[in-house]
């Protein structure tokens, strides 16, 4: 069991991690996909905006999920909040 101060610091660290990853998610979802049409490039014969929506964004989401799991586990180890099975 964590004492109150350690639990509070872990909570804030977890919130910063979540906010940072959500900022990346927001940028990929709305920033790149919205402005990709204006770039006008082509990738594999398809417009760049189609490629970003169909291929790029889902890959970023998978990486974000992996990064969250890994970094949250590291936070738990740092603050000694791991569960004993």
Residue, then its C-alpha position, 0 to 999 in steps of 0.5 A: x500500500x502506498x502512502x498518501x504523498x507517493x500515491x498523489x505523485x503517482x496520480x499526477x505522473x499518470x495524468x501527465x502521461x495520459x495528457x501527453x499521449x492524448x495530445x499526440x492522438x489529437x494531433x494525429x486524428x485532427x491535425x494531420x488528417x485535416x491538413x493532409x489534403x492540402x499537401x497534395x502528395x501521392x503515396x502508392x498512387x493514392x492521395x496522401x490524405x487517404x493514406x494517412x486516414x487508412x494506414x498512418x493513423x491506425x498505426x500511430x494508435x497502436x503505437x500509442x497503446x503500446x507506449x501507454x502500457x509500457x510507460x504506465x508499467x514503468x510508472x508503477x515500478x517507479x512508485x512501487x505500485x505493482x500488484x503481487x499475484 
